[in-house]
Amino acid sequence: MGKKIRVLIVDDSASVRQTLTAVLSQDPDIEVMGAASDPFMAAKRIQEDIPDVITLDVEMPRMDGITFLRKLMAQHPIPVVMCSSLTETGSETLLQALEAGAVDIILKPKIGAADHLAESGMRIREVVKSAAHARISGVRRPTRSAAASGPASKLTADAMLPPPTGRAMAKTTEMVVCVGASTGGTEALREMLEALPANAPGMVIVQHMPEKFTAAFAKRLNGLCEVEVKEAEDGDPVLRGHVLIAPGDKHMLLERQGARYHVSVKTGPLVSRHRPSVDVLFRSAARAAGANAMGVIMTGMGDDGARGMEEMKRAGAFNIAQDEATSVVFGMPKEAIAHGGVDKVVPLEQIAREILMAQAKF
């Protein structure tokens, strides 16, 4: 057994601290080393004993979570996962937290809702374990066991897609770029999208993120980028110069009707323990677009997207992966490479150029 991931919970709600402790303690690789009701108590605890990961509430007495996060990142960088209620207004604040250095976002577990707690608890444990592997300020943290928690069964994209027909789509005059990202992906996607011109290829993105937050994320990117960015809605067309981001808690599939592509947004089971799942998007792209598609796998923990990217390559797609040096967590790219679905590995700052080069050759 490897060393456990030691977590400090910072939240002013005693019930949330208790519930998070119970949820995290279900994983044998995680140890809750303590809990604090505000940032001042947390700072004192950190001076005594440094945790591997901190879960941090946004709104607390005496000092808000964002202020504490900025102080922490400046003085003693530790992987931080922001913990928030499910609100539209709060999502803007959470995006500020990601800009300030937070690794990821989790939603506060709903106390008493057994079905919700089982599913949200799985995500909470996965996010915390991913955070423990995150590169903070360029320093790689020790590798630990990332054994999956929760139910033993792990659904594949077969749960959302019919069997393949075996017919790859022939190349046409339009290409579609399919992107998957997780831990560290929000800032990586911003950097990549900001480098694209207004006439970039149509793009569909799955970023592992809770519901509500994807809409705020898309809105923020739309204000920063030349391309048009929006949270995807069922039936949205994939158009040149437009980017569609899968809504949190929904799967997004690429579909083709005649010469045009559109997305299908659906509910469904967790796939590779995620909803939305990169595998669902990639495998649908392999079947709907074939050689018209380009796959991009970016920073993130786990193997979501690896099998789908392999299927995309078999269907004729050109695929790239973000390299280890620029990934916050080199999990998803590494697994995609190991599965043989990646044609080229490039640093983050080169991804936009690769997309435009592929477009020029199309």
Helices and strands as residue ranges (DSSP letters): E 5-10, H 14-25, E 30-36, H 39-48, E 53-57, H 65-75, E 80-84, H 88-100, E 104-107, H 114-132, G 157-159, E 176-181, H 185-194, E 202-207, H 213-224, E 228-231, E 242-245, E 251-257, E 260-266, H 278-288, G 290-292, E 293-297, H 306-314, E 318-322, H 332-338, E 344-346, H 348-361
